[in-house]
């Protein structure tokens, strides 16, 4: 089953709530008070990030496992399946898994230990499109709920996302998201989404009610998703590459800077432009360049991930025809070329 959310983070909140409460309206009404419920969520320490606040906001206890030696440089190991298994107990509501290019351990092995204990797995796949095959890959590998962003490469409304997975959990998520200011005898939800006969009554407005989705976001996301799938990964790659080549050509040769086309280090299927600065020659740092681009006219959002290495980076995902050239020209101006 699938459901439109107001973003991937909203999907994480709804997913967690669904795993904690199931279809019990009494539990739904109590959140974020989870006393006496299955209220522990297990995740790898290396998967921790700012977005897991959405998971914690449900009122759960986050249980971290593993030591991320491969990130600290102290070794090669990360969280391992047996550590997930050891952390699961009678109060475990879910395992939370963040998908990215080099996530360890692999999802299949995590699903195996989770399902052996009857515990669902939530996958944060917010930025894992393309490839389009990832729309179904995580479910095929056993994930119970998967959250995608609608405002990234799908190019849907910024306040949109997709929650996909087990029908009963999608049903529990919807019940904690919809406006339920309606008489029970009047309420007639589509059975494909919510089977009213399974409920003793309707819950109050749920913990996900602030994550409201409007008709505009629903239609916009579905339209964008259709276009995303229809374009295909190969055609999208060609279009993105053309944008990045146009940016490089518009930037031209700049003294004190090397402008190069390369693949995004985190997402090998996405072309990027990296501008390596000689900060001494230019008399300004990469961070200062990023801020000048951001605060200028037109305002340009560069990728600040590599400013500590003196690199200003650009990606193609949000660019329209003609905008890459504008970015290149503005970059030349900021760098005094």
C-alpha positions in Angstrom: 0.0 0.0 0.0 1.1 3.6 -0.4 0.2 6.9 1.2 1.0 10.6 0.5 2.7 12.4 3.4 3.9 16.0 3.8 7.5 14.8 3.4 9.9 12.0 4.3 10.3 13.2 7.9 6.5 13.2 8.3 6.6 9.6 7.0 9.1 8.7 9.7 6.8 10.1 12.4 3.8 8.3 11.0 5.7 5.0 10.5 6.9 5.0 14.1 3.5 5.8 15.5 1.9 3.0 13.4 4.4 0.5 14.7 3.8 1.6 18.3 0.0 1.6 18.3 -1.1 -0.7 15.5 -4.8 -0.3 15.0 -5.6 0.5 18.7 -7.3 3.9 18.9 -6.7 4.1 22.7 -3.0 3.9 22.1 -3.2 6.4 19.3 -4.9 8.9 21.6 -2.2 8.6 24.2 0.8 9.4 22.0 3.5 10.6 22.8 2.8 9.0 26.1 4.0 5.4 25.4 4.1 4.0 28.9 3.1 0.3 28.8 3.4 0.1 25.0 6.1 -1.3 22.8 8.1 1.8 22.8 11.7 1.1 21.9 13.1 1.5 18.4 16.5 0.0 17.5 18.9 1.6 15.1 22.6 1.4 14.2 24.7 4.1 15.8 26.1 5.0 12.4 22.6 5.6 11.1 21.9 8.4 13.6 21.1 11.8 12.0 19.1 15.0 12.6 16.0 13.5 10.9 15.6 10.8 13.5 14.0 13.5 15.7 10.8 12.6 13.8 11.1 9.1 15.1 11.8 10.2 18.7 9.0 12.7 18.7 6.5 9.8 18.9 7.7 9.2 22.5 9.8 6.2 21.9 13.2 5.3 23.4 15.9 5.1 20.7 18.2 2.1 21.3 21.6 2.4 19.5 23.6 -0.6 18.5 27.1 -1.1 17.0 30.3 0.9 16.9 31.0 2.8 13.7 34.7 2.1 13.5 34.7 2.5 9.7 33.6 6.1 10.1 36.0 7.1 12.9 38.9 5.5 11.0 39.6 3.2 13.9 38.7 0.0 12.0 36.5 -1.5 9.4 33.4 -2.7 11.4 30.0 -1.3 11.9 26.7 -2.5 13.4 26.2 -6.2 12.8 22.9 -8.2 12.5 23.6 -10.1 15.8 23.7 -6.7 17.6 20.2 -5.8 16.4 19.0 -9.3 17.5 20.5 -8.8 21.0 18.8 -5.4 21.4 15.3 -6.6 20.6 13.0 -7.4 23.5 9.3 -7.5 24.3 9.1 -3.7 24.2 10.7 -3.2 20.8 8.3 -1.5 18.4 10.5 -1.4 15.3 13.9 -1.3 13.8 14.8 2.0 12.0 17.2 1.6 9.1 18.6 4.5 7.1 19.3 3.6 3.5 22.2 5.1 1.6 24.9 3.9 -0.8 27.2 2.3 1.7 24.8 1.4 4.6 26.0 -1.5 6.7 24.7 -4.0 7.5 22.7 -4.8 4.4 18.9 -4.5 4.7 18.1 -8.1 4.1 20.2 -9.3 7.1 18.5 -6.7 9.3 15.1 -7.7 8.1 15.9 -11.4 8.8 16.6 -10.8 12.5 13.8 -8.4 12.9 11.1 -10.6 11.4 12.4 -13.6 13.3 11.4 -11.6 16.4 8.1 -10.3 14.9 9.5 -6.7 14.7 8.8 -4.5 11.7 11.5 -2.6 9.9 11.1 1.1 8.9 13.4 2.3 6.1 14.4 6.0 5.6 14.9 6.2 1.8 14.3 9.9 1.6 17.0 10.6 -1.0 17.4 7.1 -2.6 15.8 8.0 -5.9 17.1 7.4 -8.6 17.2 4.6 -9.5 13.4 4.3 -10.0 13.8 0.6 -9.1 14.3 1.7 -5.5 10.6 2.5 -5.4 10.1 -1.3 -5.0 13.5 -2.6 -4.0 13.3 -2.0 -0.2 9.8 -3.6 0.0 11.1 -6.5 -2.0 14.0 -6.9 0.5 11.5 -7.2 3.3 11.0 -3.7 4.7 7.6 -3.1 6.3 7.5 0.6 5.8 9.6 2.9 3.5 9.7 6.7 3.4 10.6 8.7 0.3 10.9 12.4 -0.3 8.6 13.8 -2.9 10.4 17.1 -3.3 13.9 15.8 -4.3 14.5 13.9 -7.5 10.8 13.1 -8.0 10.4 16.9 -8.4 7.0 16.9 -6.6 5.9 19.6 -4.2 8.5 20.3 -1.5 6.0 19.5 1.2 5.3 16.0 0.0 6.5 12.4 0.4 5.6 8.8 0.0 5.0 6.2 2.7 4.8 2.7 1.3 4.6 -0.8 2.8 2.3 -3.1 4.8 -1.3 -2.3 4.4 -2.1 -2.6 8.1 0.7 -0.2 9.0 -0.3 2.2 6.3 -3.8 2.0 7.8 -2.5 2.8 11.3 -0.5 5.7 9.9 -3.5 7.1 8.0 -5.7 6.9 11.2 -3.1 9.1 13.0 -2.8 11.6 10.1 -6.3 12.3 8.9 -8.8 14.9 10.2 -11.3 12.8 12.2 -13.6 15.5 13.3 -16.5 13.5 11.9 -19.4 11.5 13.3 -18.7 7.7 13.4 -21.9 6.9 11.5 -21.1 9.5 8.9 -17.5 8.4 8.4 -17.1 6.3 5.3 -13.4 5.9 4.5 -12.4 3.9 1.4 -12.0 0.3 2.5 -8.8 0.0 0.4 -7.2 2.5 2.9 -9.1 2.0 6.2 -11.3 -1.0 7.0 -13.7 0.6 9.5 -15.1 -2.8 10.5 -11.8 -3.6 12.2 -12.0 -0.6 14.6 -13.9 -0.2 17.8 -14.3 3.5 17.1 -12.4 6.4 15.5 -9.4 7.8 17.3 -9.1 11.5 18.1 -6.8 13.7 15.9 -3.6 11.8 15.9 0.0 12.7 16.6 0.5 13.0 12.8 -2.3 15.6 12.4 0.1 18.5 12.2 1.6 16.8 9.1 -1.4 17.7 7.0 -1.4 17.1 3.3 -3.6 19.2 1.0 -5.2 18.2 -2.3 -2.6 20.2 -4.1 0.3 18.2 -2.7 -1.5 14.9 -3.4 -2.2 15.7 -7.0 1.2 17.4 -7.5 3.1 14.4 -6.1 1.2 11.8 -8.1 1.7 13.8 -11.3 5.4 14.2 -10.6 5.8 10.5 -9.7 4.2 9.5 -13.0 6.6 11.8 -14.9 9.6 10.6 -12.9 8.9 6.9 -13.8 8.0 7.8 -17.4 11.2 9.7 -18.0 13.4 6.8 -16.9 16.8 6.7 -15.3 18.8 6.9 -18.5 17.0 9.9 -20.0 17.2 11.7 -16.6 20.9 11.0 -16.5 21.4 12.5 -19.9 19.4 15.6 -18.9 21.3 16.1 -15.7 24.6 15.7 -17.4 23.7 18.3 -20.0 22.9 20.7 -17.1 26.2 20.1 -15.5 28.2 20.5 -18.7 26.4 23.7 -19.4 27.4 25.0 -16.0 31.1 24.1 -16.6 31.0 25.8 -20.0 29.4 29.0 -18.6 31.9 29.1 -15.8 34.8 28.8 -18.2 38.4 29.2 -17.0 38.7 30.9 -13.6 42.1 31.8 -12.0 42.5 30.2 -8.6 39.8 27.7 -9.3 39.4 24.3 -11.0 35.9 23.6 -12.3 35.4 19.9 -12.9 32.6 17.6 -13.9 32.4 14.5 -11.7 29.9 12.1 -10.1 28.5 13.0 -6.7 30.7 11.1 -4.2 27.6 10.0 -2.3 25.4 9.2 -5.3 27.3 7.7 -8.2 24.4 8.0 -10.6 24.1 11.8 -10.2 26.6 14.1 -12.1 27.9 17.0 -10.2 30.3 20.0 -10.6 33.0 20.5 -8.0 34.9 23.8 -7.9 38.2 23.4 -6.1 39.4 26.7 -4.8 42.9 28.0 -4.1 41.7 30.1 -1.2 45.0 32.0 -0.9 44.9 33.1 -4.5 41.2 34.0 -4.5 41.3 35.7 -1.1 38.1 34.1 0.1 37.1 30.7 1.5 34.8 28.1 0.0 32.3 28.9 2.7 32.4 32.6 1.9 31.8 31.8 -1.8 28.8 29.6 -0.8 27.4 32.5 1.3 28.0 35.0 -1.5 26.2 32.8 -4.0 23.3 32.3 -1.6 22.9 35.9 -0.7 23.3 37.3 -4.2 20.9 38.0 -7.1 19.9 35.5 -8.3 20.2 33.5 -5.0 22.0 30.2 -5.7 22.1 27.3 -3.3 25.4 25.5 -3.6 26.3 22.3 -1.8 28.3 23.2 1.3 29.3 19.6 2.1 32.9 20.0 1.0 33.7 23.6 2.0 36.3 22.3 4.6 38.3 20.9 1.7 38.0 24.2 -0.2 35.3 22.8 -2.6 32.1 24.4 -3.8 29.7 21.8 -5.3 26.6 22.0 -7.5 24.0 19.3 -8.5 21.5 19.1 -11.3 18.3 17.9 -9.6 16.4 21.2 -9.2 17.7 23.0 -12.3 15.5 24.0 -15.2 16.6 24.8 -18.8 18.9 27.9 -18.8 19.5 27.9 -15.1 22.8 26.0 -15.2 24.2 28.8 -17.4 23.1 31.4 -14.9 24.8 29.5 -12.1 28.1 29.4 -14.1 28.0 33.1 -14.9 27.3 34.0 -11.3 30.1 31.8 -10.1 32.5 33.6 -12.4 31.3 36.9 -11.0 31.7 35.8 -7.4 35.2 34.5 -8.1 36.2 37.7 -9.9 36.7 36.2 -13.3 
